[in-house]
Amino acid sequence: MSELQKDFDLVEVAEALGMSTRWVRQKCKEGAVHNRYGQKIRFTPEQVQALRESHTTNPVPTSITTGRGRKAKSA
């Protein structure tokens, strides 16, 4: 007999991702994979990881400027 995995509730997922429960609910409405048991929303560990990966972005490196442009030398 296989062992059952622990499912995570909405609050646990929000805390794990550092987001609000409202944000997690919105992602569910937008199509994030989740399970529904009656009115309860539950996530498997794999679904939590997929949610994390699908909403994680790597910042694009940019040059840091001071906001001051160089003045052209006058002759």
N, C-alpha and C positions, 0 to 999 in steps of 0.2 A: 504494500500500500504506500502511495507517495505522500510525502509530508506536505501539508498546506503552508503556503507562504503567508506572511503577515501583510495585510493590506493597510495602507496609510490613509488617514482621513484628510479632509481639506485643510484643517488647521496644521497638522503635522507637515504636510507638503509645503504650505505657505511658509512655515518657520524654517524648514530645511532649505528653501530657495531664497529666503530673505525677502519675501514679497508679502503682500497682503492677501487675505482670503478673497477679497474682491477681484484682485488680479488673476488668481487661480481660477475662480468661477468664470471670469471673462474668457480665459484661454479655453476652458471647457466648452463654452458657447461657440468659440471660433473653430472648434474641431480638435482640440487636444485630446488624446486618447485617455479615457478614464472608464471606470465601471460605475454603474448606478444600481443600487439595491434599494428599491422604493425611492425615497427622497434623499438617501445617503449617497454621496459621491465618494468613491474609494479609488486608490491607485496602487498598482503593484510596484515593486522596486524598479522594474524595467520601465514602466510608464513614467515614473518620477524622473529617471535618468533621461528618457527621451524628451520629456518636457524641458528639463534643464538644458540639454544639448540644442534643442530647436530654438531656444530663446537666449542663447549665449552668443555674443558677438565678440570677436577679437578686434580691438581698436586698430585702426590703420595708423601706422606711424607717420607723423607729420613733423615738419621742422618747427622748432620753437622760435618765435620772433618776439621782439620787445614792443613791436607796434610802431617803431620809429624807422622811417625810411631814410636812406642815405641822401644827403643833399648833393646835388651836382656841383662840381667845382667850377667857379667862375674864372674866366681867364683874364 
